[in-house]
Every structure is written in C-alpha cells, then in structure tokens.
C-alpha cells in the first residue's frame, strides 16, 4: 500500500460536483474514496506493460 499521499486538484462544474457529493453520501462514501477507486481502476485498465506494485494489481483491494 502507498506510504504517502499527494493532493490532486480538479475543476468540475458546480452542478456535477453537487450531484457527485450527494451520490457519494447516499452510498456512505467520501468523494475522495470514490476518486481513488476511479483512478486505481483507470491505472489498472491503462497500465499497458508497466510493472505495477502488488497492491495495485487487479484483484487486490489494498489502497482503496
């Protein structure tokens, strides 16, 4: 699992942000948890031949 965190700042229109936050809350998730899962899946799907750390390989639940 990662040892450190880094900040990622994104710009999103206020209406989408509001809906996103409402959906996250309804599922008892924070927006950060959802974004981390989305990024993790994107990396897995698009890593190509890159050697991924064990905790980031498909099937692993670490780092969520």
Secondary structure, 3 states (H helix, E strand, C coil): CCCCCCCCCCCCCHHHHHHHHHHHHHCCCCHHHHHHHHHHHHHHHHCCCCCCCHHHCCCCCCCC
